[in-house]
Each structure stands twice: as structure tokens, then as C-alpha cells.
């Protein structure tokens, strides 16, 4: 038997004996754990049975019970996307136990009563019911628009601020929650057009725009104007264009900014036209109709912006 194999078997034997009887593998003496140095040592012969053990305790220190409670992080992380920040109990709707077996009739009745009372305690006042409905709307719209979790979190925080500062009277919950999603998407650099937002919302486009302006003004949100380049990756991906075409579209938009063509124009229309022009310039097949469907904008707008982008390009070259 090789020395390496012998050492491996000996280490395995030590671990097994340490776990089971905590005895020394050399002298069968008593084994103690030195937590300060991370070692397991025989108190009789001094053999180090295990070194560099993992400290499974917290990495912080607390000197009283209050400080311990403040630093403790037991449980799931809190989130602003739930009205109770995820701190309440969730009772599964399926009448099954932990092994997947169906509950008895009496147990099902008991679980139904628990669900009912749990739901009542989770939404005890009108503010919590309002928050629960709004955050549910935000989650639904963000999912339909394919927005990431950070946008949902930001939209939820904006809505909570609007609720705390009493901005909702006279406005619908759906309208304010939709405007929060629209603002959060723009703040995160993944904007969606008003047309896209209104398609998944339950309120009219005009109400979304009006409520959005009101929320941004009252909460003093720093929302930069939408950049056409932010729409390009999504449009190019939906049309299955190459990275070269995507980079070419962004370059066309940069040239348009230098010439001032983008001023007063819809960023969605400019982005759609740039993607269409880039596809033609890189010899990739796409049509105005396909771009129009992806960007949710008319073919006439694409044609007009397309000519303006090419003129700006030619002006810079000249």
C-alpha cells in the first residue's frame, strides 16, 4: 500500500472516530476542541487531530441582547416587493404534508381556518391592503415586461414613498403603480416605452403619463431622459441580429446626437430606425414591418427617422 493511500485512510479514520467517539486515533485519549485556534487536540498526548476547522458561528460580536438582536440575520432576507417585507408566514394552498401526502378532512378544515386568519392579520388596515394590491400589480407588470428584480424593488420603494407622502388621494392604485414601474425602468437603464407600459397596465396611456409626471415632481426623482441606445440591445435581440449590427446601430445614434438630430424625437423611434439601418448596412435580413412589430412603432416613423440618421451619418463623413 502506498504512503499516500495510507495517509488518506488514516485521515478518514480520524474523521470518523472524531465524529463518533471524539477519541484520539493514537492513544485513544480524550479529544477537546480549541475554538480560538480552530484545532481539535488530544488532551492526553497533544496530537492535533484536526486543524483549520470552520467556525460556523457569526462573524460579528455582540455585548448585550439588544445588539445581538440587531445584528442577527436569521431567516429569509427582507424585500420591499411584498407589503409585509416578507416577514409574515406563508401557508401553502395545497392540502398536503411535508411528504406530499393528502391531509385528513379535519386537518384540511384547520388549515383553511389558519389561512383565513393569516390573511386577515397580514392586511389589518387599509394602508396594508392598498400596498398589497399595488405591489401585486407592480410584480405582474414587471413580469409581463421582462424587467429584472432590481427594477421591481425600485418600483416598490417609489410606491411606498408615494403612499407615505400621501400622493394617492384622487389617483388610482393602478395608475400610480404603473408610473412607478415606468420610472424605475428608466432609472435602471432598461426603459420601456409608454405604449409598452400601457399594454400591460389597466389604465389609459394619458393617465400613466400624467401620474408619472406628478410622482416624479413630488418625490423629486432623478430620472434622466431616455437614451435611444438603451433600447437597441432589446430590439436587436428580438430581431436576432448580430453584435456587429447592434454596434453599428449604436454608432448611428451617436452620430445623430453629434448632429443634434435626436432633439425632440421619440427615443423609441430613433432606436428602431437605427436598428433597421444597421441591419441593412451589415447585410442582415430584416424588414420595416418586423422592426415595427418589435418596437411597437409605425413603419412611417421608422422610414422618416431612417433617412434622418443616414443624412447625419453622411454629414459627419463629409
N, C-alpha and C positions, 0 to 999 in steps of 0.2 A: 504494500500500500504506500503511495507517495506521501511526502510530508504535507503537501497542500490538502490532499483528501483527509489526512489525519487531523489537520487543524480545523477543517470545515466541520468534521464530525464532532470534534471536541467543542467547538463553538456552539453547535446545535444542541449538544448535550447540556452545556452550561445554561443556555437559554431555557431549555425545558425544565431543568432542575430548579432554576431560579424562579420560574413562574409557578411551579407546583409546590415545592417544599422550601424554597428560599434557603438552600443549604450550599455550602462551599463544595465545588467539584474536586478540590484537592484533599481537604481534611474533614470534610463533612461537618464543618463548623457552622455557627450561626452567621447569616448574612444580613448586613444592615445597609440602608441606602443613605448616602451623603448627598442631600439635595443641593447643598451650597456648591459643591464641586461637580455635581452630575455624575456621581460614581456609585456603584454597588460594590461594597467591600466586605470581606470576611473579617469578623471581629476577633477570630482566633489566630489565624496565620497571616492576615494582612493582604491576602490575594485580592487584586482588583478584578472582580468577576465581570463587571460591565462599566464602560466609560462613555462619556459624552451622551448620556441619556437625555431624552427630550423632556423639557419642562412643560407639562401640559396645563400649568396654571396660567392666570392672566399675566400680561406683560406690564400691568400697572400696579401701583401700590396705593392702598387706602388706609387712613389712620383713624377713621371713625365710620359708623354705619351710614351716615348721610353721604359721605364721599364715596363709599362703596356702592351705594345705590345709584349715584350719579354716573359713575364710571362703568357700571356693569352693562354689558351688551348682550344679554341673554335674550333669545327669541329672534323672530324674523325682523329684518330692517323695516323701519317706518317708511311710508310713502305718501306723498301728497295726492296721489291719484285715487285714493279711497277716502271717503268722507270722515272715517274714524282713524285715518292714517294707518290702517292695517292692524290696529291694536285689539280689535274685538275677536270674538270666537266665530269661526265659520263651521256650520253644521251641514254636512253633505246631504244633498237631496235624495241620494239613493238609500233605500232601507236595507242596508247590508252591514255586517260587522267587519272587523279587520281582515277576516279570512275570505270575504266575499260571499258569506252565507246569508240568506234572507232572514230578516228578523221575524219574530213571532208577532201575532196581532196586537198583543198588549204592548210590546216594545215599539211597534210602529206608531201606535197612538201616543205613547210617551214622547217619541222623537218629534212627532208632529206638533205637540204642545210646546216642546222646547224650542223648535224652530220659530213658532209664532211669537213666543215671549222674547226670544233672542232678537227677532226683527223689531219688535216694539222697543226694546231697550236700546238698540243701535240708533234708532231715529226718534229721540224723545221729544224734540221740539221742531218748529217749522224751519229753523235755520239748517238743522241737520238734514231734514227731508229735502230742502232746496239743494243743499250741497250734494246729496246722494244722487238726485236726478241730474244735476248739471255735470258731475264728474262721470256719470254713466254715458251722457251724451258726448262728452269730450273723448272718452275711450272709444265709443262707437265710430265717431267721425275720423279719429286718428287712425283707426284700423282700416277703415274704408279708403283712406287716402295714402296708406302705406307709410305713415310717419313713424319715426323711431321713438323709443321710450323717453328720451330726454325732452322731446317736444311735448309729450303728454304731461310730463312732470311740470314743465314750464307753464303750459296752459292751465294746469290745475292751480298752480301758485298764483297766476294772474287772476283767476276766477275767485280764489279765496280773498285776495286783496280787494277786488271789486265788491265782494259781499261784506267784508269788514268795514269798508268805507261807504257803505250804503248807496251804491250806484245802481242797484237793481230796480227800485220802485219806478214803475212806468215803463219798464222794459221786460221782455220775455226772457225766461231762463234759457231757452234755445238760442235766442239772438245773442245774448252775452257770451254763452259758452262757445258759440261758433266764432265770434270775434276773437275770443281768447285763443282758439286753435289757429286762426289766421295770423294773429300777431306772433304767437310762439313759433310757428313755422318760419316766418320771416326772420325772427331774431336768431334762430338756429341755423340759418343759411340754407334751408331746404324749402323755399317758398312754394306755395300753391296759389294759383290764380283765383280770383273771386268766383269765376264760373265753376271751377273745380270744387271750391268750397260749397257753393250754393247747391251743387248737385247732390251732395251727401247731407246737407242741412235740411231742417224742417221749416226754415224761414226764407223770405224773399231776399234776393241779392241786394236790393236797395236798403233793406233793414240791416243786413250784415255790415255794409259799408258805413252806414250812419252810426251804428253801435260801435263799430271798430274805432272810428274817429273819436267818439266820445270817451271810450275806455282808455285809449292811448293818451288823450289830452288830460283826463282827470287823474290818471295814475302816473303821468309823466314817464311813460315808457320810452326807451331809446330804441326806436325801430328805424333802421336805415332804409332808404328807398330800395326797392327790389332791383337786383342786378341781373340783367338778361343772361349773363354767363352761368348763373346758378341753376337755370332751367335746362341748360344744354345737356349735361350728363344724363338726366332722366329721359329727355326726348331721344337722344342718340341710342340709349339702351333699349327703349321701347321699339325703335325702328331697326335695331340690330345692326347699327353702323359701327365701323371700325374706330379704333383710338385715333387714327390719323384724321378721319373725318371730324371727330369730336374736337381735336386740337385745332383743326382748320376753322371750324365754326367759332371757336373762342377767339381766334386771331381776327376773324372778320368783325366780331363785335368790338374788339379792342380798337381796330382801325376806325370803326364807326364812332366810337367815343372820342377819339382824337379829332375827328372832323365835326363833332357835335351833332351827328345825325340822330343819336338816341334821345335827344331832348324832346320831351312832350310825347314820346311814342310809348306804346304799351310794351313792357319788357317781354311779355309772353310772345307777342307778335314778332319782335326783333329776334328772339331766340329761335322761334320756329323757322323764320326766313333764313337765319344763319345756318341752321342745321340742313335745310333744303339746299342752299347754295353750296355748302361744304360737300354734301353728298355728290352733287354734280361735278364739282371741281376735282374730287378724288375718284371719279368714275364708279361710283356706287349707285346701285339702282334704288330709287325711291320716287314717290310721286307727291304732288302737292296735296292730293286727297288723303294720302297716308299720313303726311305730316299734319294736315288739318285735323284729322281724327285724333291723333295722339295729343296735340297741343290744345285741342278744343277751340280752334280759331278758324275764321273763314279763309278760303283759298284766295279771295281778293286781297285780304290783308297780307297774306304771305307773298303774293306777287308784288305788291307795292313795296313792301319792306325789302324784298329780294333785290329789286332794281336799285333801291337806295343804298344798300350795302355794297353792291358791286361798284356803283359810282364812287362811293367813298374809298373803296379799295384802289380804283383806277386813279383817283385824285391824289392819293398818297404816293403811288408809284410814279406818277408824272412829276 
